[in-house]
Amino acid sequence: MADQKVSQEEVNRLIEDAAYLQDEADALQYVIESVPYNQSPPGKRSIGEILLLIDHAQTSYYRPILEDAVNSKRPTHLDKFTHFKESFDFGGEIENIQKILRKISKHRAGVVNAIKNIPLIDWETKIYNDGQQLLLIHFMQQMIRFERGMLKDIAGQVMEYSKEKETQREIEQRQQRQQRNGEDPVNNT
């Protein structure tokens, strides 16, 4: 495998992408109370559970591996770390979603600052996974792809909820019009 060079542009893009989660968490604080964040669609995680998983992934998996790869004199092997999906334990109902969003934002600020303080050459550090080599920057890009997928799931749930709410509002308005006009809203007579 030929040595790969990591450019400053790649690192800057990673910083921007990593900071995006902090922006999303901050923005969600204003709208989260209007959606059923504890409700799980069939076969999926709830919005609250997804947010907890994202935070768990960044604090218990990605950041420790990032720090190990940069600070350790020994090679970093992913099999020495428990994957976040294996160690994640959702406790059920979420009591304070605002607190979770603030924690995500705070933890992400720490990750962004850690990324900013890593010298360019260290982004070429190799991480080992099942005999395969992976550059540190590519590993952190995996974090970004994971989070984008999770945020896409959240957006999908919010859109679905909004559609359901709009449909319900239309049904209620139609029933109110029918009642005002003396029609039977159930039998539509």
Salt bridges, closest charged atoms under 4 A:
ASP3 OD1 - LYS126 NZ 3.77
ASP17 OD1 - ARG148 NH2 3.02
GLU49 OE2 - ARG45 NH1 2.97
ASP55 OD1 - HIS107 ND1 2.73
GLU67 OE2 - ARG63 NE 2.75
GLU147 OE2 - ARG108 NH2 2.38
GLU166 OE1 - ARG169 NH2 2.88
